[in-house]
Amino acid sequence: MEALQNLLFELAGADRLEILFELRNCPLRLSYLSKRLDFTVQETSRNVSRLAEEKLVVKEADGNFRLTSYGEETLNLLDGFDFLSKNRDYFVTHTLSTLPKEFSYNLASLKGCRLVDDVMVAFSNVERMIQKAEEYIWILSTKYLSVHCLTFRRR
């Protein structure tokens, strides 16, 4: 439990999170990292040291800092928390417990998506997506959504 508490404590710092997300793009030297984030070099150094102690980042031989595999996986999990927090009003009254755990473990893949709480809008979005991708998909099913019966031919 102590390791989790330490990790969450380090992730709670907004500056440290910005550093991690910046290093997600590419490895950077300390001075360039501080310039890109508009931090002082001392601030950046202190925060990078803390992230290194937590084994989220490592300094390479060429002087660049990069995420460790542990750091990358931590950020991937944070993407799921980001989606949950942006849609918390929905999840206060709705549950994912009826879905397979593999779905809820992959909420990070929904980052950048927007919540659609109207089923007809959702069907319309699916229909539009299929129409745009029609030349790339081949539906191997005898069943279609009723909204698609008039717009698609069987192949």
The 8 nearest C-alpha neighbors of each residue, nearest first, counted from 0:
[[1, 3, 2, 4, 5, 6, 7, 8],
 [0, 2, 4, 3, 5, 6, 7, 8],
 [3, 1, 5, 4, 0, 6, 7, 53],
 [4, 2, 6, 0, 5, 1, 7, 8],
 [3, 5, 1, 7, 2, 6, 8, 0],
 [6, 4, 8, 2, 3, 7, 1, 9],
 [7, 5, 3, 9, 8, 4, 2, 10],
 [6, 8, 10, 4, 9, 5, 11, 3],
 [7, 9, 5, 11, 6, 10, 4, 12],
 [8, 10, 6, 11, 7, 12, 5, 50],
 [11, 9, 7, 12, 8, 16, 6, 15],
 [12, 10, 8, 9, 7, 13, 16, 15],
 [11, 13, 15, 10, 14, 9, 16, 8],
 [12, 14, 16, 15, 17, 11, 10, 18],
 [15, 13, 17, 16, 12, 18, 46, 43],
 [14, 16, 18, 12, 17, 13, 46, 19],
 [15, 17, 19, 13, 18, 14, 10, 20],
 [18, 16, 14, 20, 15, 19, 21, 13],
 [19, 17, 15, 21, 16, 20, 22, 14],
 [20, 18, 16, 22, 21, 17, 23, 15],
 [19, 21, 23, 17, 22, 18, 16, 24],
 [22, 20, 18, 23, 19, 24, 17, 25],
 [23, 21, 19, 25, 24, 20, 26, 65],
 [22, 24, 20, 21, 25, 19, 66, 71],
 [25, 23, 22, 21, 20, 26, 19, 27],
 [24, 26, 22, 23, 27, 65, 21, 66],
 [27, 25, 65, 64, 22, 63, 28, 24],
 [28, 26, 63, 64, 32, 25, 31, 29],
 [27, 29, 63, 31, 30, 64, 62, 32],
 [28, 30, 32, 31, 33, 27, 44, 43],
 [31, 29, 33, 32, 28, 40, 34, 43],
 [30, 32, 34, 28, 33, 29, 35, 27],
 [31, 33, 29, 35, 30, 34, 27, 28],
 [34, 32, 38, 30, 36, 31, 40, 35],
 [33, 35, 37, 31, 32, 36, 30, 38],
 [36, 34, 32, 33, 37, 31, 38, 21],
 [35, 37, 33, 38, 34, 32, 17, 18],
 [36, 38, 34, 35, 33, 39, 32, 40],
 [39, 37, 33, 36, 43, 42, 40, 34],
 [38, 40, 42, 41, 33, 43, 37, 34],
 [39, 41, 43, 42, 33, 44, 30, 38],
 [40, 42, 44, 39, 43, 45, 38, 46],
 [43, 41, 39, 45, 44, 40, 46, 38],
 [42, 44, 40, 46, 41, 45, 33, 47],
 [43, 45, 41, 47, 42, 46, 40, 48],
 [44, 46, 48, 42, 43, 47, 41, 49],
 [47, 45, 49, 43, 48, 44, 15, 42],
 [46, 48, 50, 44, 49, 45, 43, 51],
 [49, 47, 51, 45, 46, 50, 44, 52],
 [48, 50, 52, 46, 51, 47, 53, 45],
 [49, 51, 47, 53, 55, 48, 52, 56],
 [50, 52, 54, 56, 48, 53, 49, 55],
 [53, 51, 49, 54, 50, 48, 55, 56],
 [52, 54, 50, 51, 55, 49, 6, 5],
 [55, 53, 51, 52, 56, 50, 57, 67],
 [54, 56, 70, 50, 67, 53, 51, 66],
 [57, 55, 66, 51, 67, 65, 54, 50],
 [56, 58, 64, 65, 51, 67, 59, 66],
 [59, 57, 64, 63, 62, 65, 60, 56],
 [58, 60, 63, 62, 61, 64, 57, 65],
 [59, 61, 62, 58, 63, 64, 57, 65],
 [60, 62, 59, 63, 58, 28, 64, 27],
 [63, 61, 59, 60, 28, 58, 64, 29],
 [64, 62, 28, 27, 59, 26, 61, 58],
 [63, 65, 58, 26, 27, 57, 28, 59],
 [66, 64, 26, 56, 57, 22, 67, 63],
 [67, 65, 56, 70, 55, 71, 22, 57],
 [66, 68, 70, 56, 69, 55, 71, 57],
 [69, 67, 71, 70, 72, 66, 55, 73],
 [68, 70, 67, 72, 71, 55, 73, 54],
 [71, 69, 55, 67, 73, 66, 68, 72],
 [72, 70, 68, 74, 73, 69, 66, 67],
 [73, 71, 75, 69, 74, 70, 68, 76],
 [72, 74, 70, 76, 71, 75, 69, 77],
 [75, 73, 77, 71, 76, 72, 70, 78],
 [76, 74, 72, 78, 77, 73, 71, 107],
 [75, 77, 73, 78, 74, 79, 72, 107],
 [76, 78, 74, 80, 79, 75, 81, 73],
 [77, 79, 107, 81, 75, 76, 80, 110],
 [107, 80, 78, 106, 82, 77, 81, 76],
 [79, 81, 77, 83, 82, 78, 84, 76],
 [80, 82, 78, 84, 79, 83, 77, 85],
 [81, 83, 79, 85, 110, 80, 84, 86],
 [84, 82, 80, 86, 81, 85, 87, 79],
 [83, 85, 87, 81, 86, 82, 80, 88],
 [86, 84, 82, 83, 87, 81, 88, 80],
 [87, 85, 83, 84, 89, 88, 82, 90],
 [86, 88, 84, 90, 89, 83, 85, 91],
 [89, 87, 91, 86, 90, 92, 85, 84],
 [88, 90, 87, 91, 86, 92, 93, 114],
 [91, 89, 93, 87, 92, 88, 94, 86],
 [92, 90, 88, 89, 93, 87, 94, 86],
 [91, 93, 90, 89, 94, 88, 87, 95],
 [94, 92, 90, 91, 89, 95, 88, 96],
 [95, 93, 96, 90, 92, 97, 91, 98],
 [94, 96, 98, 97, 103, 93, 99, 100],
 [95, 97, 94, 98, 99, 100, 103, 93],
 [98, 96, 95, 99, 94, 100, 103, 102],
 [99, 97, 96, 95, 100, 102, 103, 101],
 [98, 100, 101, 102, 97, 103, 96, 95],
 [99, 101, 103, 102, 104, 98, 96, 95],
 [102, 100, 104, 99, 103, 105, 98, 106],
 [103, 101, 105, 100, 104, 99, 98, 106],
 [102, 104, 100, 105, 106, 101, 95, 99],
 [105, 103, 101, 102, 106, 100, 107, 79],
 [106, 104, 102, 107, 103, 108, 101, 79],
 [107, 105, 79, 108, 109, 103, 104, 102],
 [79, 106, 108, 78, 105, 109, 110, 76],
 [107, 109, 106, 110, 105, 79, 78, 111],
 [110, 108, 107, 112, 106, 111, 82, 79],
 [111, 109, 82, 107, 112, 108, 78, 79],
 [110, 112, 109, 113, 82, 108, 107, 78],
 [113, 111, 109, 110, 114, 82, 108, 115],
 [112, 114, 115, 111, 109, 110, 86, 82],
 [113, 115, 116, 112, 86, 89, 117, 85],
 [116, 114, 117, 121, 113, 120, 118, 112],
 [115, 117, 114, 118, 121, 120, 89, 119],
 [116, 118, 120, 119, 115, 121, 122, 114],
 [117, 119, 121, 120, 122, 116, 115, 123],
 [120, 118, 122, 121, 117, 123, 124, 116],
 [119, 121, 123, 117, 118, 122, 124, 115],
 [120, 122, 118, 124, 119, 123, 125, 117],
 [123, 121, 119, 125, 124, 120, 126, 118],
 [122, 124, 120, 126, 121, 125, 119, 127],
 [125, 123, 121, 127, 122, 126, 128, 120],
 [126, 124, 128, 122, 123, 127, 129, 121],
 [125, 127, 123, 129, 128, 124, 122, 130],
 [128, 126, 130, 124, 125, 129, 123, 131],
 [127, 129, 125, 131, 126, 130, 124, 132],
 [130, 128, 132, 126, 131, 127, 133, 125],
 [129, 131, 127, 133, 132, 128, 126, 134],
 [130, 132, 128, 129, 133, 127, 134, 126],
 [131, 133, 129, 135, 130, 134, 128, 136],
 [134, 132, 130, 135, 136, 129, 131, 137],
 [133, 135, 132, 136, 137, 131, 130, 129],
 [136, 134, 132, 133, 137, 131, 129, 130],
 [137, 135, 133, 134, 138, 132, 129, 139],
 [136, 138, 139, 135, 154, 133, 134, 153],
 [137, 139, 140, 136, 154, 153, 141, 143],
 [140, 138, 137, 141, 154, 153, 142, 136],
 [141, 139, 142, 138, 143, 153, 137, 154],
 [140, 142, 143, 139, 153, 138, 154, 144],
 [143, 141, 140, 144, 145, 139, 148, 138],
 [144, 142, 145, 147, 148, 141, 140, 146],
 [143, 145, 147, 146, 148, 142, 122, 126],
 [144, 146, 147, 148, 143, 149, 142, 150],
 [145, 147, 144, 148, 149, 126, 150, 122],
 [148, 146, 150, 145, 144, 149, 151, 143],
 [149, 147, 145, 150, 146, 151, 143, 144],
 [150, 148, 147, 151, 146, 152, 145, 143],
 [149, 151, 147, 148, 152, 146, 130, 126],
 [152, 150, 147, 149, 148, 153, 130, 133],
 [151, 153, 154, 150, 148, 149, 147, 138],
 [154, 152, 151, 138, 141, 140, 139, 137],
 [153, 152, 137, 138, 139, 151, 140, 141]]
